[in-house]
Amino acid sequence: MIVKQILAGVFLALLMAILPPATAFAQDDSSYAGKTVTIIIPIGPGGAYDAYARLVSRHIGKHLPGNPVVVARNMPGAGGVVASNYVYNVAPQDGSTLTIITSSFASEELFGNPQIKYEARKFPAVGRLLDTTSVLFFWHASPIRTREDMMTKPSTIAISTVNEIATYRLRAMNTLLGAPFKLIPGYPSAQDFVLAVERGETDGGSSTYIGLSQQFSKYISEKKLNILVQFATERDPQMPDIPTVLELAKESGTRQVFHQLVGNDEIGRALFTTPNVPPARLRLLRSAFQNMLLDPEFRADAQRSQLPLVPRSGEEMQKSIAEMFDVSPETLARVRELGN
């Protein structure tokens, strides 16, 4: 754990040294004229994080005073933690840096991920584009065809890193439900998970349904990806016949653990900015976000890109994050054991 913390600190220092600084502006300057706004993407190219960030980058600039240039930059690593650490600690604190934050960023802090270097409640929310539902899928040619197979036959699951919420969910299925999974780290994104099962390196993987449907809709329609579980509190209307992990949990305490583990899907694909942004500038960003949502060109672009929208305001998202930290010590202790 100490080694991981040292490496995370070294990586953060390297980011400070090699990344060009964003164009900062004076604290009393309400205009973005002549400035560049950067949207940090916590995952590599491809997938829903990337698609939503680039959608926003094409439209939000015209709703900010001064019409700044908006660029999107991928910063993958540690399941999104590298990007969150950068935005919190390194990026200018003036509203010139935004991020489609990893949906698990608050849960990572709650569950004691040693790699994080931030306080989730200090990230100001600009607004949400979409909530998400994650799923557990298996390749059609793997030995895992049914939920009974999943719970009785050994299988390998591709993961990004051992310290992230997606991994904790799978580990909870191991320890609390008895699913015989072997977790294989080192795959950066959902795209890599699917490529791994296609190559026969692993049997399955976990991803958001929107990410899979965007990149691998043909695999879903042809049933090459066999979705067996939803990580959600209720069944997604798009998957009415697939049970949630809470339905698999029979004991009340176990259901509470899983309820906490799936809570971050409420954050979904949401836009945040850096801590210490002046209140007036945060209001500008939130207003620009709301005006962007009403923009017919933005909505047409989202539809063309097959990116559904279930928006919420920045104020609503800030409240949701605060509520995530309202968890019993007993449940939190059980969840934190999953990271050890």
Number of C-alpha atoms within 10 A of each C-alpha: 10 9 8 11 15 12 13 20 16 12 14 18 14 11 16 15 10 8 10 8 11 15 15 17 17 8 13 9 11 14 16 21 14 12 17 18 23 20 25 28 26 26 27 18 16 15 21 24 26 21 19 22 26 18 18 23 19 15 21 23 22 16 18 21 14 14 18 19 17 21 17 21 17 18 18 18 17 19 25 24 27 21 25 28 20 21 24 20 17 17 24 21 18 21 25 24 24 25 26 30 29 23 22 24 26 22 21 24 18 19 22 17 21 15 22 21 19 20 16 21 17 13 22 22 27 28 27 24 23 19 20 24 22 22 22 21 26 27 24 19 14 16 14 22 16 13 16 11 14 19 17 14 13 14 20 18 23 27 27 24 18 20 23 22 24 24 23 21 20 24 21 21 20 16 12 15 17 13 21 19 21 16 19 17 14 13 18 19 25 26 18 16 24 27 15 19 23 19 10 13 14 23 26 28 29 27 23 21 24 22 23 23 17 16 16 19 15 13 16 15 10 11 12 16 24 20 24 20 23 26 28 24 20 14 18 18 8 8 14 10 11 16 20 23 24 22 14 14 17 10 11 9 13 19 19 19 22 24 17 20 22 24 20 24 19 20 25 25 26 26 28 27 28 25 22 15 19 13 11 12 19 21 14 17 27 21 17 20 25 19 15 20 19 10 15 10 12 18 18 11 16 18 12 10 13 13 20 15 16 12 17 17 18 24 13 13 22 19 12 15 21 12 10 16 16 9 12 9 9 11 17 18 14 16 24 16 12 19 19 11
